[in-house]
């Protein structure tokens, strides 16, 4: 079956979060969140080293929206359910629909970190992948030195399947890094 023909919810809720696809117009608050969090994002995210304007972020959001519709990549935005405030971004990436399997990525607006939002989001997104998308495998990959990111899959019972040596570069592209591969499967 062609993944474009798959119908599934474009938003869902957890205890404290609204998790939904990215939409045109989201660029403004995504830009503000990345600017507020840039120092915390730079060690891990190569894109944080690009000095993007609000318009460039909006272009990226619209591209993500189009890829969601074609099922190439499923970027998801995280909002505080009560306040409606944008708190971070996640999604299901590196999709292989023939398995089906997905990789969860995530980042949070620093102003909301340390409150368990990403753990809650990853739990909800994992459940969404297994129930709505019939996932057989969900992965989380992160830099071995990113202890805060590593804590999420460890807390949620993902299995550390291995560490890929010299698998990537640091956020600034200056240092070789190792990658942890965590997974859950059905």
C-alpha positions in Angstrom: 0.0 0.0 0.0 1.2 3.5 -0.8 1.8 5.4 2.5 0.1 8.5 1.0 -3.2 6.6 1.2 -2.8 5.9 4.9 -5.2 7.8 7.1 -4.4 8.4 10.7 -4.9 11.2 13.3 -2.9 14.3 12.7 -3.1 15.3 16.3 -3.5 13.5 19.7 -3.2 14.2 23.4 -1.3 13.0 26.4 -1.9 14.0 29.9 -0.4 17.5 29.5 0.3 17.8 25.8 -1.4 18.4 22.4 0.8 16.7 19.8 0.1 17.7 16.2 1.5 17.9 12.8 3.4 21.1 11.9 1.3 23.7 10.2 1.9 26.7 8.0 2.2 29.6 10.4 4.1 27.6 13.1 7.4 29.3 12.1 7.0 32.2 14.4 6.8 30.3 17.7 9.3 27.6 16.5 11.7 30.5 15.7 11.2 32.0 19.1 11.7 28.7 20.9 14.9 27.9 19.0 16.3 31.4 19.7 15.5 31.0 23.4 17.2 27.5 23.4 20.1 28.0 20.9 22.9 27.5 23.4 21.5 24.3 24.6 20.7 23.0 21.1 24.1 23.8 19.5 26.1 21.0 21.0 23.7 18.4 19.6 21.8 19.8 16.6 23.8 20.8 13.4 20.8 22.9 12.3 21.2 25.1 15.4 24.5 26.4 13.9 22.7 28.0 11.0 21.6 31.6 11.7 18.1 31.2 10.3 15.6 34.0 10.0 12.0 33.6 11.0 11.0 33.4 7.3 13.6 30.6 6.8 12.1 28.7 9.7 8.6 29.1 8.3 9.9 27.7 5.0 11.2 24.7 6.8 7.9 24.3 8.6 6.0 24.4 5.4 8.4 21.8 3.9 7.8 19.6 7.0 4.0 20.0 6.5 4.3 18.9 2.9 6.4 15.8 3.9 3.8 14.9 6.5 1.1 14.9 3.8 3.2 12.7 1.6 4.1 10.6 4.6 7.9 11.0 4.0 8.5 12.4 7.5 6.1 13.0 10.3 7.2 16.1 12.2 5.1 16.8 15.3 4.8 19.9 17.4 4.3 19.8 21.1 2.0 22.2 22.9 1.0 22.6 26.6 -2.6 21.4 26.5 -4.0 24.0 28.9 -2.0 27.1 27.9 -1.6 26.3 24.2 2.1 27.2 24.4 4.6 25.7 22.0 7.1 23.7 24.0 9.1 21.6 21.5 9.3 19.6 18.4 9.4 15.8 17.8 8.3 13.4 15.2 8.7 10.2 13.4 11.7 10.2 11.0 13.8 7.9 8.9 10.6 6.1 8.1 10.5 2.6 6.5 6.9 1.9 5.7 7.6 -1.6 4.5 8.5 -2.8 8.0 7.1 -0.3 9.3 9.7 1.4 11.5 10.3 4.9 12.7 12.9 7.0 14.5 11.8 9.5 17.1 13.7 12.7 17.4 13.0 15.6 19.8 14.1 18.9 21.2 12.5 21.2 23.7 12.3 24.9 24.3 14.8 25.4 27.2 12.2 27.4 29.2 10.2 24.1 29.6 13.0 21.6 30.1 13.3 19.5 33.2 9.5 19.1 33.6 9.1 15.7 32.0 7.4 17.0 28.8 9.8 15.2 26.4 9.4 11.9 28.3 5.7 12.3 28.1 5.8 13.2 24.4 8.0 10.3 23.5 5.8 7.9 25.4 2.7 9.3 23.5 4.4 9.3 20.1 5.6 5.7 20.7 2.1 4.5 21.5 0.8 6.4 18.5 3.4 4.7 16.2 2.5 1.2 17.5 -1.3 1.6 17.6 -2.1 4.0 14.7 0.8 3.3 12.3 1.2 -0.4 13.2 5.0 0.1 13.9 7.0 -3.0 14.4 10.1 -1.0 15.5 10.6 2.5 17.0 14.1 3.8 17.5 15.8 6.7 19.3 19.3 7.6 18.3 21.4 10.1 20.3 24.9 11.2 20.9 26.5 9.1 23.7 27.5 12.4 25.4 24.0 13.8 25.4 23.0 12.5 28.9 19.7 14.3 29.0 18.6 12.9 25.6 19.8 9.4 26.6 17.7 9.5 29.8 14.5 9.5 27.8 14.7 6.1 26.2 16.3 4.7 29.3 13.4 5.9 31.5 10.8 4.6 29.0 12.2 1.1 28.8 13.8 1.2 25.3 16.5 -1.3 24.8 20.1 0.0 24.2 20.9 -2.2 21.2 24.4 -0.8 20.7 26.7 2.1 20.3 27.9 3.0 16.9 31.5 4.2 17.1 32.5 7.3 15.1 29.1 7.4 13.6 28.5 11.1 13.4 29.8 14.6 14.2 29.2 16.9 17.0 26.7 19.7 16.4 29.5 22.0 15.3 30.9 19.4 13.0 34.3 19.5 14.6 34.5 16.3 16.6 33.7 12.6 15.8 30.9 11.2 18.1 29.4 7.9 18.9 25.7 7.2 18.6 23.5 5.2 21.0 20.8 3.2 19.3 17.7 2.5 21.5 14.7 0.6 20.3 11.3 -0.8 21.2 9.5 -3.4 19.0 6.4 -5.4 18.7 
